[in-house]
């Protein structure tokens, strides 16, 4: 929304309201899980990553990208992997892991995240950036925590408290407002 406004594309008032309501809903949803000390460096890294992701998402529809979304995803994942290796080496993380130290469940989870989270999810996101308005595509960021909480409740029997239910409902309403407003354009 900020990047749109900076470039002269003023979002409708309902979109701004939806974004603010969504942020409030996320605060209510995640509030009960906050505890302990928070390192400033970690917070700054998360903010920097969010800003860079936003810049990439904002500029992607304006760039000439490969027609095949799998190719675009492969380039981005390769670049991200190289960057992660370089950072790991600079931090002294050059020893390989002991594969036997990980459980079968850990390997299955890694495989699932690799296939579903990276290959399918990220490729779908890259394709959507070319095929749909950014304002609709970016609502995933609001929906993800709600889905994570729902899956945690269903699969892991995690507690579902009233603040979590209310926060999730606020997020869903906010996404509904954003989607209904932006679809009219």
C-alpha positions as CSV (number, residue, x, y, z in Angstrom):
1,X,0.0,0.0,0.0
2,X,2.9,2.4,0.8
3,X,4.7,1.6,-2.4
4,X,1.5,2.1,-4.4
5,X,1.0,5.5,-2.8
6,X,4.6,6.5,-3.4
7,X,4.2,5.7,-7.1
8,X,1.0,7.7,-7.5
9,X,-1.4,4.8,-7.4
10,X,-3.6,5.9,-4.5
11,X,-5.3,2.8,-3.0
12,X,-9.0,3.2,-2.2
13,X,-10.0,4.2,1.3
14,X,-11.6,0.8,1.8
15,X,-8.3,-0.9,0.9
16,X,-6.5,1.2,3.5
17,X,-9.1,0.4,6.1
18,X,-8.8,-3.3,5.2
19,X,-5.0,-3.2,5.6
20,X,-5.3,-1.5,9.0
21,X,-8.0,-3.8,10.2
22,X,-5.9,-6.8,9.1
23,X,-2.9,-5.5,11.0
24,X,-5.0,-5.1,14.1
25,X,-6.4,-8.7,13.6
26,X,-2.8,-10.1,13.3
27,X,-1.9,-8.3,16.5
28,X,-4.8,-9.9,18.3
29,X,-4.1,-13.2,16.7
30,X,-0.4,-13.4,17.6
31,X,-0.5,-11.4,20.8
32,X,-1.1,-14.5,23.1
33,X,2.0,-16.2,21.6
34,X,4.4,-13.3,22.4
35,X,6.7,-13.9,25.3
36,X,10.4,-13.6,26.3
37,X,13.0,-11.2,25.3
38,X,13.3,-10.0,21.7
39,X,16.7,-9.2,20.2
40,X,16.7,-5.9,18.2
41,X,18.9,-7.5,15.5
42,X,16.3,-10.2,14.9
43,X,13.5,-7.6,14.7
44,X,15.6,-5.5,12.2
45,X,16.3,-8.6,10.1
46,X,12.6,-9.5,9.9
47,X,11.7,-5.9,9.0
48,X,14.4,-5.8,6.3
49,X,13.3,-9.1,4.9
50,X,9.7,-7.9,4.8
51,X,10.7,-4.6,3.0
52,X,12.8,-6.5,0.5
53,X,10.0,-9.1,-0.2
54,X,7.5,-6.2,-0.7
55,X,9.9,-4.4,-3.1
56,X,10.3,-7.6,-5.0
57,X,6.6,-8.3,-5.1
58,X,5.9,-4.7,-6.2
59,X,8.5,-4.6,-9.0
60,X,7.9,-8.2,-10.3
61,X,4.8,-7.3,-12.5
62,X,6.8,-4.4,-13.9
63,X,9.8,-6.5,-15.0
64,X,10.3,-8.8,-18.0
65,X,10.4,-12.2,-16.4
66,X,10.5,-15.7,-17.9
67,X,7.1,-16.8,-19.3
68,X,7.3,-20.0,-17.4
69,X,6.8,-19.4,-13.6
70,X,8.9,-22.5,-12.8
71,X,11.9,-20.9,-14.5
72,X,11.4,-17.6,-12.6
73,X,11.1,-19.5,-9.3
74,X,14.2,-21.6,-10.1
75,X,16.3,-18.4,-10.7
76,X,15.1,-16.8,-7.5
77,X,15.5,-20.0,-5.4
78,X,19.0,-20.5,-6.8
79,X,20.0,-16.9,-6.0
80,X,18.5,-17.2,-2.5
81,X,20.3,-20.5,-2.0
82,X,23.7,-19.1,-3.0
83,X,23.1,-16.1,-0.7
84,X,22.3,-18.5,2.2
85,X,25.4,-20.5,1.5
86,X,27.6,-17.4,1.5
87,X,26.1,-16.1,4.7
88,X,26.5,-19.5,6.3
89,X,30.2,-19.7,5.3
90,X,30.8,-16.2,6.6
91,X,29.3,-17.1,9.9
92,X,31.5,-20.2,10.2
93,X,28.8,-22.7,9.5
94,X,31.0,-24.9,7.2
95,X,30.6,-28.2,8.9
96,X,28.0,-30.5,7.3
97,X,25.1,-31.9,9.3
98,X,25.0,-35.5,10.4
99,X,22.1,-36.9,8.4
100,X,21.6,-39.7,11.0
101,X,21.0,-37.2,13.7
102,X,17.6,-36.3,12.2
103,X,14.4,-38.3,12.6
104,X,12.3,-39.6,9.8
105,X,9.7,-37.1,10.7
106,X,12.2,-34.3,10.2
107,X,13.2,-35.6,6.8
108,X,9.5,-35.9,5.8
109,X,8.9,-32.3,7.0
110,X,11.8,-31.0,5.0
111,X,10.6,-32.8,1.9
112,X,7.1,-31.4,2.3
113,X,8.4,-27.9,2.8
114,X,10.7,-28.3,-0.2
115,X,8.0,-29.5,-2.5
116,X,4.8,-27.8,-1.3
117,X,6.2,-24.7,0.4
118,X,8.9,-23.9,-2.1
119,X,8.2,-25.5,-5.5
120,X,4.4,-25.3,-5.5
121,X,3.7,-22.3,-3.2
122,X,6.4,-20.0,-4.4
123,X,5.8,-20.8,-8.0
124,X,2.1,-20.1,-7.5
125,X,3.0,-16.8,-5.9
126,X,5.3,-15.8,-8.8
127,X,2.6,-16.7,-11.3
128,X,0.0,-14.8,-9.4
129,X,2.2,-11.7,-9.3
130,X,2.0,-11.7,-13.1
131,X,-1.7,-12.7,-13.4
132,X,-3.5,-10.7,-10.6
133,X,-3.3,-7.3,-8.9
134,X,-0.7,-7.1,-6.2
135,X,-3.3,-6.0,-3.7
136,X,-5.1,-9.3,-4.1
137,X,-1.9,-11.4,-4.1
138,X,-0.5,-9.8,-1.0
139,X,-3.5,-10.8,1.1
140,X,-1.7,-14.2,1.6
141,X,0.4,-12.5,4.3
142,X,-2.8,-12.0,6.3
143,X,-4.2,-15.4,5.6
144,X,-1.1,-17.5,6.4
145,X,-1.1,-17.0,10.2
146,X,-4.9,-17.9,10.3
147,X,-4.2,-21.1,8.3
148,X,-1.2,-21.9,10.5
149,X,-3.3,-21.5,13.7
150,X,-6.1,-23.6,12.2
151,X,-3.8,-26.4,11.2
152,X,-2.1,-26.3,14.6
153,X,-5.4,-26.7,16.2
154,X,-6.6,-29.5,13.9
155,X,-3.3,-31.5,13.5
156,X,-1.4,-30.8,16.7
157,X,-4.3,-30.2,19.1
158,X,-3.0,-26.8,20.0
159,X,-5.2,-24.6,22.2
160,X,-7.7,-22.4,20.4
161,X,-8.5,-19.4,22.7
162,X,-11.0,-16.6,22.2
163,X,-8.3,-14.0,21.4
164,X,-7.0,-16.3,18.6
165,X,-10.6,-16.9,17.3
166,X,-11.4,-13.1,17.4
167,X,-8.1,-12.2,15.8
168,X,-8.6,-14.8,13.0
169,X,-12.1,-13.5,12.4
170,X,-10.8,-9.9,12.1
171,X,-8.2,-11.0,9.6
172,X,-10.7,-12.8,7.5
173,X,-13.1,-9.8,7.5
174,X,-10.1,-7.5,6.5
175,X,-9.1,-9.7,3.6
176,X,-12.8,-9.8,2.5
177,X,-12.8,-6.0,2.5
178,X,-9.6,-5.7,0.5
179,X,-10.6,-8.4,-2.0
180,X,-14.0,-6.9,-2.6
181,X,-12.6,-3.4,-3.0
182,X,-9.7,-4.3,-5.3
183,X,-11.8,-6.7,-7.5
184,X,-14.0,-3.8,-8.5
185,X,-11.0,-2.1,-10.2
